[in-house]
Amino acid sequence: MSTMRIPHTVEPYRLAANAERLEGLIPLASMPRLVDALGEQQGDCRVRLAFDVDAQRQRHIDGRLEARVTMHCQRCLQPMEVEIESDFLLAMVSSDALAAELPKRYEPVLVENEQLQLLPVVEDELLLSLPQVVYHDDADCGVSRDQLQSGKAVEDDRTNPFSVLRSLKDKP
């Protein structure tokens, strides 16, 4: 497969009518919300977008993305690479009212003025695919599980602030 850069803007209705397919790369560094969430990124997101029309005449995008992003291990806080893969099915709509009527298998993508900005669409799907928490394997992490254990429970010498309420409840 030859790799090309995905265009910024497309005419999705025309692409769907012709059952066209776009494949290529989008630099991770060009995704501002991803960079804000995870920090600077290297490499590319490999994207495949197949535009088509289904039997109910719904124009849609059958997509797949693959990327290797850098996230921070939640145990040792050191950077680690995480493989992301996501398949998605987006239906093209021109309003929120039409989006509400879509079959459940589709997620809506809003097309304005017959143009679609592809970078935000791919970035949305990538952000939705990120794991909430990542950890290195135990053998690769700089912090062991034993270092995370708090040990014995510390006895609290303070009095319970609710003990006054208990004494009020016990009074006749």
C-alpha positions in Angstrom: 0.0 0.0 0.0 1.3 3.4 -0.9 1.2 5.9 1.9 -0.1 9.4 1.3 -1.2 12.3 3.4 -4.9 12.4 4.0 -6.5 15.6 2.6 -7.7 18.2 5.1 -11.1 18.8 3.5 -13.1 16.5 1.3 -16.5 16.5 -0.3 -17.9 13.4 1.5 -21.2 13.1 -0.4 -19.3 12.9 -3.7 -16.9 10.4 -2.3 -19.8 8.2 -1.0 -21.6 8.4 -4.3 -18.5 7.1 -6.0 -17.7 4.6 -3.3 -14.2 6.0 -2.9 -11.6 5.1 -0.4 -8.8 7.2 1.2 -5.8 5.7 2.9 -2.9 7.5 4.3 -1.1 9.1 7.2 -1.9 12.0 9.5 0.9 13.3 11.7 0.1 12.9 15.4 1.8 16.3 16.1 -0.9 18.0 13.9 -3.7 16.9 16.3 -3.9 19.8 18.8 -6.4 18.2 21.3 -4.3 14.9 21.3 -1.1 16.9 22.0 -2.9 18.9 24.8 -4.1 15.7 26.4 -0.9 13.6 26.1 1.9 15.9 25.3 4.1 16.1 22.2 3.7 13.1 19.9 5.9 11.6 17.2 4.9 9.5 14.3 1.7 9.2 12.3 -1.8 7.9 12.5 -2.5 5.4 9.7 -6.1 6.0 8.5 -8.4 4.1 6.1 -11.7 5.7 5.2 -14.2 4.0 2.9 -17.0 6.3 1.8 -20.2 4.5 0.6 -24.0 4.5 0.5 -26.0 1.7 2.3 -29.2 0.0 1.2 -31.3 2.7 3.0 -29.4 5.4 1.1 -27.5 6.5 4.2 -24.1 7.9 3.2 -21.5 6.7 5.6 -17.8 6.4 6.3 -16.4 3.0 7.3 -13.1 3.8 9.0 -10.1 2.3 10.7 -7.2 4.0 12.4 -3.9 2.7 13.8 -1.4 4.8 15.8 1.4 4.4 18.4 1.0 7.2 20.9 3.1 8.1 23.9 1.3 8.1 27.3 2.5 8.2 30.9 2.5 5.1 33.0 0.2 5.7 36.0 2.5 3.8 38.3 5.9 5.3 37.6 4.9 8.4 35.5 7.4 7.5 32.8 6.5 7.7 29.1 5.5 4.5 27.4 4.2 3.7 23.9 0.7 2.5 23.5 -0.8 0.9 20.3 -4.2 2.2 19.4 -6.5 0.5 16.9 -10.1 1.6 16.2 -12.8 0.7 13.7 -15.6 3.1 13.4 -18.8 3.6 11.3 -19.9 7.2 10.8 -23.1 8.4 9.1 -23.0 11.7 7.3 -25.7 14.1 8.5 -26.4 17.8 8.0 -28.2 18.5 11.3 -28.6 17.3 14.8 -32.2 16.3 14.1 -31.1 13.9 11.4 -28.4 12.6 13.8 -31.1 11.6 16.3 -32.8 9.5 13.7 -29.8 7.4 12.7 -29.7 3.6 13.2 -27.8 2.6 16.3 -24.9 1.1 14.3 -23.9 4.6 13.1 -22.3 7.5 14.9 -23.1 10.8 13.4 -20.6 13.1 11.7 -21.9 16.6 10.9 -21.2 17.7 7.3 -21.5 21.5 6.8 -21.7 23.1 3.3 -21.0 19.7 1.7 -17.5 19.8 3.1 -15.9 17.7 5.8 -12.7 18.5 7.8 -11.1 15.1 8.2 -8.5 15.9 10.8 -11.0 16.6 13.6 -13.0 13.5 12.7 -9.9 11.3 12.9 -8.7 13.1 16.1 -12.1 12.5 17.7 -11.9 8.8 17.0 -8.4 8.5 18.2 -9.2 10.4 21.5 -12.2 8.1 22.1 -10.0 5.1 21.6 -7.4 6.0 24.2 -7.2 3.9 27.3 -8.1 5.7 30.4 -5.2 4.3 32.4 -2.0 2.7 31.2 0.8 0.8 33.1 4.1 -0.7 32.1 4.4 -4.4 32.6 5.5 -5.2 36.1 9.0 -6.2 34.9 9.4 -3.0 32.9 8.1 -0.5 35.4 10.4 1.5 37.6 8.0 1.2 40.5 7.1 -2.2 41.9 3.7 -3.1 43.4 5.3 -3.5 46.8 6.4 0.2 46.7 2.7 1.1 46.2 1.5 -0.7 49.2 0.9 1.5 52.2 1.7 -1.2 54.8 0.0 -1.2 58.1 -3.0 0.9 58.8 -2.1 3.9 60.9 -4.1 4.3 64.1 -5.9 7.5 64.3 -5.7 9.1 67.8 -8.2 11.8 66.9 -11.7 11.5 68.3 -14.5 10.9 65.9 -16.2 14.2 65.1 -19.6 12.4 65.0 -19.3 11.0 68.5 -21.3 14.1 69.8 -24.2 13.1 67.5 -24.1 9.6 68.9 -24.4 11.0 72.4 -27.4 13.1 71.4 -29.1 10.1 69.8 -28.6 8.0 72.9 -30.2 10.5 75.3 -33.8 9.9 76.3 
